[in-house]
Amino acid sequence: MFKNKTLISIVVFIVILGGIAYAYRERLQGVTISSGSHSAKVTTQTVTERIKASGPLEALSSANLVWKTSGTIEEVRVSVGDRVKAGDILLKIETTSAPANIIAAQADLVNANQALVDLKKSSLALAQAQQAMADAMQAVDDAQEDVDKLAYRRASDDLITQTQDEIDLARKAISRAEDTYKLVKKRPDGDTVKAQAEMTLVKARMYLDNRIAFLNWYTGTPDDIDAAKYRAALAMAQAQLADSKREVERLKDGPTAEDISAAQARVDAAQATVNLRYIIAPFDGEVLAIEQNPGDVVTTGTLAVSIADRSKLHIEAQVDETDIAGVAVGNPVDITMDALPDTTLKGIVAHINPVGQNISGVIKYLVRVELEPVEKEILLGATADNYIQVSEAKEELAVPFSAVESDGKGEYVTVIASDGSTHRVEVKSGKSIDELVIVKGDLKVGDLVQTK
């Protein structure tokens, strides 16, 4: 009997010892710590910190163009989808149906333009006369210098060399003047450019004759004929100077800069009134909608055309005050829209309004996101979700969701040591990635943590 009890005790002891060994082995392998418990290793995930802000997609330039007068539509020059340039006339009202002030402005515009042209011509004539007078003054000085030199019998060798150089330059000037005159000689008599070219050629030839004559005189003794020639040249130059002075005097009371500015203002005012007959594109863009057809009657304020430049798109997004500190101009932005579910657009933060707005009790800041050029036709006004990247990508520690527990002291994970023992490590959870959660705490990659 005693032997049987001893044998049973031994068997029980062996069974208990085997169970303890099995449990210990399982714990070390991290398969099962207790009923329903498992383990997993601490890993890393690449994390980029982003904030989300939404706003409507808008064109950088867009406008609803309305009529500023009344009348009957004469012509529609564009269709929906057409690309237009700034200044293009898109729609036009019949002249006869326009108000009387517009009809009168068309005549005023013609007269104002002619008056401006006349003023500008008068101003040009004065400038040309003033230049002619300056040239005549120089000619008189040159001729007087030549006459004064009659008192000398012979010039120095240096002066003779200088005069020979002047003769060479004069011949080259004549060649250039002849080439210029050939280009304009077929123009009608009285043409300003032709007359100027002809005068330049005549002056160049006269100057050459003058220099040759003086070279001859420098190398010999001038006779009475030569002396008379020099004095005649001086008299001619003085007469031309007197004529040019009289012409400047005649024109000096011509238009001032203020006169021309006033004339231009009258042209602009008349043009602005005439333009009321038209719908004119204010910028390069695309026609989105046309509200009239030829024959329709419109009144002041009637919508005519909607236009936008969809090549430059932006989003005005509202960012909470708790997030705005991380946002900076130049931050990259990923943009998604329900209207384009399979597309992610790219952009950058272009401007941050430093003045916040109170929206439903929360202070928000307006952030302008400008999109990179896109090929797709995007619907304006669609709500866009902006994911603004506010930090560079970096590696962060991650554990399964079920590894993070919490109690009165806060969040923690249970770390399993190599000997099977466990200890608590305080953590702070963050962003979720699939079935993992980013954590911060006294952990390292490869640590074994208990999961459920």
Rosetta blueprint (number, residue, H / E / L):
1 M L
2 F H
3 K H
4 N H
5 K H
6 T H
7 L H
8 I H
9 S H
10 I H
11 V H
12 V H
13 F H
14 I H
15 V H
16 I H
17 L H
18 G H
19 G H
20 I H
21 A H
22 Y H
23 A H
24 Y H
25 R H
26 E H
27 R H
28 L H
29 Q H
30 G L
31 V L
32 T L
33 I L
34 S L
35 S L
36 G L
37 S L
38 H E
39 S E
40 A E
41 K E
42 V L
43 T E
44 T E
45 Q E
46 T E
47 V E
48 T L
49 E L
50 R E
51 I E
52 K E
53 A E
54 S E
55 G E
56 P E
57 L E
58 E E
59 A E
60 L E
61 S E
62 S E
63 A E
64 N E
65 L E
66 V E
67 W L
68 K L
69 T L
70 S L
71 G E
72 T E
73 I E
74 E E
75 E E
76 V E
77 R L
78 V L
79 S L
80 V L
81 G L
82 D L
83 R E
84 V E
85 K L
86 A L
87 G L
88 D L
89 I E
90 L E
91 L E
92 K E
93 I E
94 E L
95 T H
96 T H
97 S H
98 A L
99 P L
100 A H
101 N H
102 I H
103 I H
104 A H
105 A H
106 Q H
107 A H
108 D H
109 L H
110 V H
111 N H
112 A H
113 N H
114 Q H
115 A H
116 L H
117 V H
118 D H
119 L H
120 K H
121 K H
122 S H
123 S H
124 L H
125 A H
126 L H
127 A H
128 Q H
129 A H
130 Q H
131 Q H
132 A H
133 M H
134 A H
135 D H
136 A H
137 M H
138 Q H
139 A H
140 V H
141 D H
142 D H
143 A H
144 Q H
145 E H
146 D H
147 V H
148 D H
149 K H
150 L H
151 A H
152 Y L
153 R L
154 R L
155 A L
156 S L
157 D H
158 D H
159 L H
160 I H
161 T H
162 Q H
163 T H
164 Q H
165 D H
166 E H
167 I H
168 D H
169 L H
170 A H
171 R H
172 K H
173 A H
174 I H
175 S H
176 R H
177 A H
178 E H
179 D H
180 T H
181 Y H
182 K H
183 L H
184 V H
185 K L
186 K L
187 R L
188 P L
189 D L
190 G L
191 D L
192 T H
193 V H
194 K H
195 A H
196 Q H
197 A H
198 E H
199 M H
200 T H
201 L H
202 V H
203 K H
204 A H
205 R H
206 M H
207 Y H
208 L H
209 D H
210 N H
211 R H
212 I H
213 A H
214 F H
215 L H
216 N H
217 W H
218 Y H
219 T L
220 G L
221 T L
222 P L
223 D L
224 D H
225 I H
226 D H
227 A H
228 A H
229 K H
230 Y H
231 R H
232 A H
233 A H
234 L H
235 A H
236 M H
237 A H
238 Q H
239 A H
240 Q H
241 L H
242 A H
243 D H
244 S H
245 K H
246 R H
247 E H
248 V H
249 E H
250 R H
251 L H
252 K L
253 D L
254 G L
255 P L
256 T L
257 A H
258 E H
259 D H
260 I H
261 S H
262 A H
263 A H
264 Q H
265 A H
266 R H
267 V H
268 D H
269 A H
270 A H
271 Q H
272 A H
273 T H
274 V H
275 N H
276 L H
277 R H
278 Y E
279 I E
280 I E
281 A L
282 P L
283 F L
284 D L
285 G E
286 E E
287 V E
288 L E
289 A E
290 I E
291 E L
292 Q L
293 N L
294 P L
295 G L
296 D L
297 V E
298 V E
299 T L
300 T L
301 G L
302 T L
303 L E
304 A E
305 V E
306 S E
307 I E
308 A E
309 D E
310 R E
311 S E
312 K E
313 L E
314 H E
315 I E
316 E E
317 A E
318 Q E
319 V E
320 D E
321 E H
322 T H
323 D H
324 I H
325 A L
326 G L
327 V L
328 A L
329 V L
330 G L
331 N L
332 P E
333 V E
334 D E
335 I E
336 T E
337 M E
338 D L
339 A L
340 L E
341 P E
342 D E
343 T E
344 T E
345 L E
346 K E
347 G E
348 I E
349 V E
350 A E
351 H E
352 I E
353 N L
354 P L
355 V L
356 G L
357 Q E
358 N E
359 I E
360 S L
361 G L
362 V E
363 I E
364 K E
365 Y E
366 L E
367 V E
368 R E
369 V E
370 E E
371 L E
372 E L
373 P L
374 V L
375 E L
376 K L
377 E L
378 I L
379 L L
380 L L
381 G L
382 A L
383 T E
384 A E
385 D E
386 N E
387 Y E
388 I E
389 Q E
390 V L
391 S L
392 E L
393 A L
394 K E
395 E E
396 E E
397 L E
398 A E
399 V E
400 P E
401 F H
402 S H
403 A H
404 V L
405 E E
406 S E
407 D E
408 G L
409 K L
410 G E
411 E E
412 Y E
413 V E
414 T E
415 V E
416 I E
417 A L
418 S L
419 D L
420 G L
421 S L
422 T E
423 H E
424 R E
425 V E
426 E E
427 V E
428 K E
429 S E
430 G E
431 K E
432 S E
433 I E
434 D L
435 E L
436 L E
437 V E
438 I E
439 V E
440 K E
441 G E
442 D L
443 L L
444 K L
445 V L
446 G L
447 D L
448 L E
449 V E
450 Q E
451 T E
452 K L
